[in-house]
Structures are given as C-alpha cells and as structure tokens.
C-alpha cells in the first residue's frame, strides 16, 4: 500500500508540475512560449513560430518606417518629434511642418534679389517703368516678378544654369529633393509706392495708422480661383486635415516642390500701393506668425515695439538716411518680439518675420 501510494503521489506530482509548466508557458508571449516549449520538452502550438516571426518582422518594419520615413501629412519646414512615452517605447508618429529641408528657402533668400536685378537690367524695365501711374505700372511689374520667380524656380529645379563659386554650371543639378520647396514674398519700398510680390501662404501687411492693410492674399487650395486652376490642370484638392493639393500640400503656389507640378506654380501675385504719411511699418512673415496672430494684433505689437525702442534709445539713426541700406535696430526688435510672441502662442509652423520701419525719424538729443 505504501509503495502504491508513493507511486500515485509521484505520478500526481509529476502531472501537476507538467501542467504548471504548460500553464506558465501559456502566460508568456508567443515568441517566448515557443522557446519555453522547446526547452521544457512541451510541444508549442502549431503555427506559433511563423506567426511570431511575421509579427516581429512587422514590428521592425513599422519602427523603421516611423524613424526613417515620416509622413508628409503637414506641409511646412522642420521635423518635430513628439515626446516619447515614459515607458521608453519607440516614437512612431512624426510630424512635418512645411518643408523637409531649408535648401530652397535659403536659395531664395540669397538669390531672388540678385535675379530680380538681372531681370530689370536685361529687359531695361527701369527705364520703361519711369514715372507712370499705379494702374499703368502694375502690368510691367507683374511681368518682372513673374520672370524673376520663374527663373529662380528653374534654377532650384536644375532646369536653368546658375553661378556656383563664380562659374556658371553647365549641367546643373537640383539643389534639393523634389518634395522640398518654399514660399517667397518680396517688397520693394519706393518713395511713392510699396510694390509687393507673393507666392505661397506668406503674407505682407502694411500698418497704416491704426488700420492694417493686407497687401497679399494667401495662396490656399480652397480659394475658388486656385482650386479651379488646379483642377483644370488635372489635379485634385482633397480635404485631408485641411484642404491640400493632392491631399499633401496646404498651399497652391510655391518655388520648388517638383513632385506636385504642374498643379503648383511659382507665379506670384503683385500689388502696388501708394505710400501715405501715416504709414508706420511693413510686416513680411510666413504663416507660422499668421496662424496664431491676426493682422491687427501683429501691427499693434510691431508699432508699439518700434516706438518703445526709439524711446529707450534716443541715439537711433534716421531709418531712411544713408546711401547704403542698413539693419534698423527698432524694426529688428519688433520682428524678434513677433517671433517670440508666436512661439509663446504655440505656433507649430515655420516663423520668419521681417519688419520695415516706414517712418522717417530724426535723431533726438535729449530724452522725450
């Protein structure tokens, strides 16, 4: 009896241990369960190994896609990575703001005014413009800026030769990938008029007295005329987190962005406004500012900062004096303030701001 009892107890104990091992193996993930089954001598479920390998491959592929190929969902310039969870899990959601790189924007910054001067000299536009009325001069300026922006776009895309290190390239290459581009806004301030050209969703606002005057209209795909032009060219405007060209780019004109041509064009819109005595300043800024601030608020801030700088710095020089253009410290202080204010308001887009002081201010000897 004792021997039988011992044998029965031993068999029950072995069965319990075996069942415990199987239950323990069933509680762990599939990949570990297969390893436990092989090590312990228990047979894993049929198909576990293949499913484990497929899931691991999918996880690795998803992680690689999130790290190396982020979505081009938003349209605008730098990469912003969301904060990783506390658990240390890999970040899989990346967000693009306007552009994948700054090559096109930097090229426009360095070359547009140079190309504009070349176009004016080549076509003798300076002599032809002369002293003519506002309505008569708009069409020539549209031709000038149109040629200028088109030439810059051709140079960016590698279709036209350009100077590099003092020599003209025979076989130019694109300066950036086909999905990199930039907006462009230009202002020419004369003694009698302000001439502006805009391509994209940047904006020019004239602060006249207490009233802001928008000198440009943002090129958005949901504009009736822009949408008609895009659809006539065979493109589509899709509402994907906002209206976008082909569901990708939330602007209808730009320089670069070869992958969306011919739906995107580099042709600017030109406006000419006569200057007035109560013109305070001119604000040129990208949509990172206008997304979080109205035209009225931006003009108030710029006007106040310029006046505050001259009040605190009585040695400020005449902003219109001198033959060579110099940086106006009062206008720079206003631009810096607008950038900081846009950041504090949570702007997630590119923020580029230029302020031009239009007032003729004289030096002051004493405090006012």
Secondary structure, DSSP 8 states (H G I E B T S, - for coil): -HHHHHHHHHHHHHHHHHHHHHHHHHHS-HHHHHHHHHHHS----TTHHHHHHHHHHHHHHHHHHHHHS----S-BSSEEE----TT------EEE-B-S-SHHHHHHHHHHHHHHHHHHHHTTHHHHHSS--HHHHHHHHHHHHHHHHHHHHHHHHTSS--EETTEE-SS---SS-TT-EE-EEEEEE-SSEEEEEEESS-EEEEEETTEEEE------TTSHHHHHHHHHTT--EEESSSEEETTTBS-SB-EE-GGGTTTSB---EEEEEE--TTEEEEEEE-HHHHTTS-HHHHHHHHHHHHHHHHHH-TT---TT-SSS----HHHHHHHHHHHHHHHHTT--S---EEEEE-S-----SS--
